[in-house]
Every structure is written in structure tokens, then in C-alpha cells.
């Protein structure tokens, strides 16, 4: 059992909270049983599984632990105090994992997209907050669409807060990170119809007839929290749509905007 915060393995684990170290090592930190289960089920390589006996009901025969250890992961016990000190959550789960970060290039995204005639993607442009990226992934997964591109975002897809806010769907939803120009070039090459969601658009998202694009690849682009979409995205979009604001505030949280747009597209797809 590891009981000291100065243990080298704990220091290495803590270092994965920094994006530079995650990229250097090609590893990420996954906290929570549900999130670890999603990652493992999706085929993510779990290298080390840390566990703590946080309650009398905890068992080392935990079915998920048994499967992960049988797959070759090293399983190491932590004292409850150490796990509580290194966890992101206020009330941590009993499991913590170090995993190999899945590849996130556009080529990898393309390989992971489902074998359907056309796809619907979410593009997050210049988004800063990892929690918003994670929540958008969760909404995308819930709506049953195909993938996400983080274009010139200020954080990587395997920030612990992205993983937590996505509830682990960052491992199951095809996703890529790249620069804006790279994303635009790829979308154009793949013949995506690009929808730009921004407050200044003339037509509301619920007044658009999405059925005319049922045989097209489609991409919904959402901008940064404070600045919105850049002129590059607005000029490159095929269609601009707005989410009307009827109260005092002038915008929605990004994940809320993603949810509204995708479920409206889902409604349109369901009633051709």
C-alpha cells in the first residue's frame, strides 16, 4: 500500500495533471469507476489501476478491477488519505487509473467514425474551459451523433476535467484535436455542410429545415465562451443559425447550446 504523498509514483501520477506531461508521456489520468469502465470498454489501455478501500463494502473482487487486472494492468493499493489528496473530486471514488491516451488526429477520427453514409460532428472552436468540452461530448453521445473536433482549443481532450465532465464519453466518442485551418481543410475535403451557431445569425436553429441535408455530412460549430466564433469560421460556414435569447442574458453555456442544436437535428432526422 502506498501511504506517502512523497512516493515517486504519486508524484508521477500528479504530474499528469499538466498537459505538457500528458503529451510527453502519452498518458492520461482517469478518476472514477464509471469513467474507467467507459475507457476500458472502449479499448483504452489501462496501465495502472490504483484503488483504495474507501469503505467496508469495498472489495478487491470488484468486477471491473478483476477485468482490468486480468488484462495486464498493474493494480496498486493506496491509502484512502492519499487517494483523497490526489483526487479531483470532493468525494472521490475508490478507483483511479493511468491509461495510454488514445490517438486524436483527424486521420484517427476518420477511422473511428461509424460506417454510415453520412456523419454529424460537433466542432468546438477556441473553447477554453475543459468542463465545457467534456459536457459537450456527453451531450453529443446522448444525442447519438458521431464525433467531435476540438479546433484550436485551449486545453487537450484528456484534461482530467474533460474526462470527468464527459462522464468518460471522451473515450467512446470519436474525437480529434487540431488547429482551425487543419479542421477547415479536412471538413471541406470531406464535403461537410458547416453550420455556424452564433447570436447574430438571422434564422433560429429550430426554424431551419435540416431534412434537406440528410444525405450530407454535417458539422455544427460553436465558438469560445467569451468571444464566440471567429471571422474565419463565420466566413467558412455554409449556414449561420442563432439560438434566440429572450431574457437578459445574451448567450448559453456551450454544452447547453450543443444539446439544443443536436436534439433539434435528431428531431428532424426522426421525422423526414
C-alpha positions in Angstrom: 0.0 0.0 0.0 1.3 3.5 -0.8 0.8 5.8 2.2 3.1 8.7 1.4 2.4 11.7 -0.9 6.2 11.9 -1.5 6.2 8.4 -3.1 7.7 8.8 -6.6 4.7 7.0 -8.2 2.3 9.5 -6.6 4.5 12.4 -7.9 4.4 10.9 -11.4 0.6 10.5 -11.1 0.2 14.1 -10.0 2.3 15.3 -12.9 -0.3 14.0 -15.3 -2.5 17.0 -14.3 -0.2 19.1 -16.5 -0.9 19.0 -20.3 2.8 19.1 -21.2 3.4 16.0 -19.1 0.4 14.2 -20.6 1.6 14.9 -24.1 5.2 13.9 -23.2 4.2 10.6 -21.6 1.3 9.8 -23.9 -0.7 9.1 -20.7 -3.8 10.4 -19.0 -5.4 10.1 -15.6 -8.9 8.7 -15.2 -10.8 9.1 -12.0 -14.0 7.2 -11.1 -15.3 3.8 -11.7 -17.8 4.8 -14.4 -15.2 6.8 -16.4 -12.7 3.9 -16.1 -15.3 1.4 -17.2 -16.1 3.5 -20.3 -12.4 3.8 -21.2 -11.7 0.1 -20.6 -14.8 -1.0 -22.6 -13.7 1.3 -25.5 -10.3 -0.5 -25.7 -8.2 2.1 -23.9 -5.1 0.6 -22.5 -5.1 0.8 -18.7 -1.5 0.7 -17.5 -2.0 1.1 -13.8 -5.1 0.8 -11.6 -4.9 2.4 -8.2 -7.5 1.5 -5.6 -8.3 2.4 -2.0 -10.6 0.7 0.5 -12.8 3.8 1.0 -15.5 1.8 2.8 -16.1 -1.5 4.4 -18.1 -2.5 1.4 -15.2 -2.1 -1.0 -14.0 -5.5 -2.3 -10.8 -6.3 -4.3 -13.1 -8.7 -6.1 -14.7 -5.7 -7.7 -15.7 -7.0 -11.2 -14.2 -4.0 -13.1 -10.9 -4.4 -11.1 -10.7 -8.0 -11.8 -11.2 -7.5 -15.6 -8.6 -4.7 -15.8 -6.0 -6.6 -13.8 -6.6 -9.7 -15.9 -6.0 -7.6 -19.0 -2.5 -6.8 -17.7 -2.8 -3.6 -15.8 -0.7 -3.2 -12.6 -3.0 -2.9 -9.6 -1.7 -0.9 -6.6 -3.4 0.0 -3.4 -3.4 3.5 -2.0 -4.4 4.6 1.5 -7.8 6.4 1.5 -6.0 9.5 2.7 -3.6 9.5 -0.3 -6.4 8.9 -2.8 -8.5 11.7 -1.3 -5.5 14.1 -1.5 -4.7 13.5 -5.2 -8.3 13.1 -6.5 -10.1 15.9 -8.3 -13.4 15.2 -6.8 -14.5 16.3 -3.4 -15.9 12.8 -2.7 -13.7 10.5 -4.7 -14.5 7.1 -6.0 -12.3 4.2 -4.9 -10.6 3.8 -8.3 -8.0 5.9 -10.2 -6.2 4.8 -13.4 -3.3 5.8 -15.6 -4.1 5.0 -19.2 -2.5 5.4 -22.6 -4.1 8.4 -24.2 -6.0 7.4 -27.4 -4.8 9.0 -30.6 -6.7 12.1 -31.5 -5.6 13.2 -35.0 -8.1 13.8 -37.8 -6.9 10.7 -39.5 -7.7 8.7 -36.3 -11.1 10.4 -36.1 -11.9 9.4 -39.7 -11.0 5.7 -38.9 -13.3 5.7 -35.9 -16.4 7.2 -37.4 -19.2 4.7 -37.9 -19.7 3.1 -41.3 -22.8 5.1 -42.2 -23.4 7.1 -45.4 -23.1 10.4 -43.7 -22.0 11.9 -40.3 -22.8 14.7 -37.9 -20.0 16.3 -36.0 -19.6 19.0 -33.3 -16.7 21.4 -33.8 -15.6 23.4 -30.7 -13.6 26.4 -31.8 -11.2 28.1 -29.4 -13.0 26.8 -26.4 -11.1 27.4 -23.1 -12.8 25.5 -20.3 -12.3 21.8 -20.1 -15.6 21.3 -18.3 -17.4 22.7 -21.4 -15.6 20.4 -23.7 -16.5 17.4 -21.6 -20.1 18.3 -21.2 -20.4 18.8 -25.0 -19.0 15.3 -25.5 -21.6 14.0 -23.1 -24.4 15.8 -25.0 -23.1 14.5 -28.3 -23.0 11.0 -27.0 -26.5 11.3 -25.6 -27.9 12.6 -28.9 -26.3 9.7 -30.7 -24.2 11.6 -33.2 -20.8 10.8 -34.5 -17.8 12.8 -33.3 -16.2 16.0 -32.1 -13.3 18.1 -33.2 -11.6 20.5 -30.7 -10.1 23.2 -33.1 -7.5 25.5 -31.6 -8.9 24.8 -28.1 -7.0 26.0 -25.0 -6.9 22.5 -23.4 -6.4 18.9 -24.5 -9.1 16.3 -24.7 -7.6 14.3 -21.8 -7.6 17.0 -19.2 -9.0 15.3 -16.1 -11.9 17.8 -16.1 -12.8 16.9 -19.7 -12.8 13.3 -18.7 -14.9 14.0 -15.6 -17.4 16.3 -17.3 -17.8 13.9 -20.2 -18.5 11.0 -17.8 -15.9 9.0 -19.8 -17.5 9.5 -23.2 -14.3 11.2 -24.4 -13.1 7.6 -24.7 -16.1 6.3 -26.6 -17.0 9.2 -28.9 -14.6 9.6 -31.9 -12.7 12.9 -31.2 -9.8 14.9 -32.6 -7.8 17.9 -31.7 -6.1 20.2 -34.3 -5.7 23.8 -35.4 -8.5 25.7 -37.0 -7.1 25.7 -40.5 -6.5 22.0 -40.4 -10.1 21.4 -39.3 -11.5 23.6 -42.0 -9.4 21.9 -44.7 -10.5 18.5 -43.6 -14.2 19.4 -43.4 -14.1 20.9 -46.9 -12.3 17.8 -48.2 -14.9 15.6 -46.7 -17.8 17.7 -48.1 -19.3 18.7 -44.8 -22.1 21.2 -44.7 -20.9 23.6 -41.9 -23.5 25.2 -39.6 -22.2 28.2 -37.5 -24.1 28.7 -34.3 -23.8 32.4 -33.2 -26.2 35.0 -31.8 -26.0 37.4 -34.8 -27.5 34.9 -37.3 -30.8 35.7 -38.8 -32.5 32.3 -38.7 -33.3 30.4 -35.5 -31.9 26.9 -35.2 -35.4 25.5 -34.8 -36.7 27.1 -38.0 -34.2 25.5 -40.3 -35.1 22.5 -42.4 -32.3 20.1 -41.7 -34.0 17.4 -43.8 -32.5 18.9 -47.0 -29.1 17.7 -45.7 -30.0 14.2 -44.8 -27.6 12.8 -47.4 -24.8 15.2 -46.4 -22.1 15.2 -43.8 -22.9 18.0 -41.4 -20.9 19.9 -38.8 -22.2 22.2 -36.1 -19.6 24.8 -35.0 -19.6 26.5 -31.6 -17.3 29.3 -30.5 -15.3 30.3 -27.4 -17.1 31.2 -24.2 -16.5 35.0 -24.3 -15.6 35.8 -27.9 -17.9 33.5 -29.9 -17.0 32.3 -33.3 -14.1 33.9 -35.2 -14.5 35.5 -38.5 -12.7 32.6 -40.1 -15.4 30.2 -39.1 -18.2 32.6 -39.9 -16.9 33.2 -43.4 -16.3 29.5 -44.0 -19.7 28.3 -42.8 -22.4 27.3 -45.3 -25.3 28.2 -42.9 -25.4 30.6 -39.9 -28.0 29.9 -37.2 -28.9 31.5 -33.9 -30.2 30.3 -30.6 -32.6 33.2 -29.7 -32.2 34.8 -26.3 -35.5 36.0 -24.8 -34.2 37.1 -21.4 -31.5 39.4 -20.1 -28.5 37.1 -20.8 -27.0 37.1 -24.3 -25.7 33.6 -24.6 -25.9 30.0 -23.3 -23.3 27.7 -21.9 -21.6 25.8 -24.8 -22.8 22.4 -23.7 -26.4 23.7 -23.5 -26.1 25.1 -27.0 -24.7 21.8 -28.3 -27.6 19.9 -26.7 -30.3 22.2 -28.2 -28.8 22.0 -31.7 -28.2 18.3 -31.8 -31.6 17.3 -30.4 -33.3 19.6 -32.9 -31.3 17.8 -35.6 -32.3 14.5 -34.1 -36.0 15.5 -34.2 -35.7 16.5 -37.8 -33.9 13.2 -38.7 -36.6 11.2 -36.9 -39.5 12.8 -38.9 -38.3 13.0 -42.5 
